[in-house]
Amino acid sequence: CDIVVMNGRAPRTKTPEQLLAEFDALYATGFRGQVFVVDDNFIGNKVAVKRLLPKLAAWQNAHHYPFILLTEAGMNLADDEQLMSMMSAANFSKVFLGIETPSAESLHECGKFQNTGRDLVGAVETIHAHGMQVMGGFIVGFDHDSEGIFDAQIQFIQRVGIVVAMVVVLTALPKTRLWKRLEAENRLLGDCA
């Protein structure tokens, strides 16, 4: 993942007032429909998001729910019943999760430890049960992937009912941990810097 390389480690948040002012401005244009609340991990700061969501739900209610919301989050969303209920109340209908792979070995390889040791199927089903459709991000091409990874990915996606699945080939973006590891192993071709 390139988020830390691009944006650093310090999370930045907007106040509820900032976000509601943006929603007011969007509402004033006459637009009604889906709004993607762009955030690398909407629930990365749970204290801040739990302060925001009741105000956002009240705004949506007062305006007769003009916006159907979607965002990105981590799999640990499924661990917080209160948070999922609050998101549903604010009219979040979809959430993009970086599931990456059903392969435990590949999850360890890419350092996606928040997804290891958890029931990925159960987590997706829990989020679905709170009225939010899971859109899944998946990667193929890890060193631990066998030729069977394609079938395993398809079976997982179908089993849990992920309607929108983004499957990409593992790509070593410059200056990421993966890029540095592959560079040290002399596995990069051409000028990738």
Secondary structure, DSSP 8 states (H G I E B T S, - for coil): --HHHHH-S------HHHHHHHHHHHHHTT--EEEEE--TTTTSSHHHHHHHHHHHHHHHHHTTS-EEEEEEE-GGGGG-HHHHHHHHHTTEEEEEEEEE-S-HHHHHHTT-GGGTTS-HHHHHHHHHHTT-EEEEEEEE--TT--TTHHHHHHHHHHHHT-SEEEEEE----TTSHHHHHHHHTT---S---
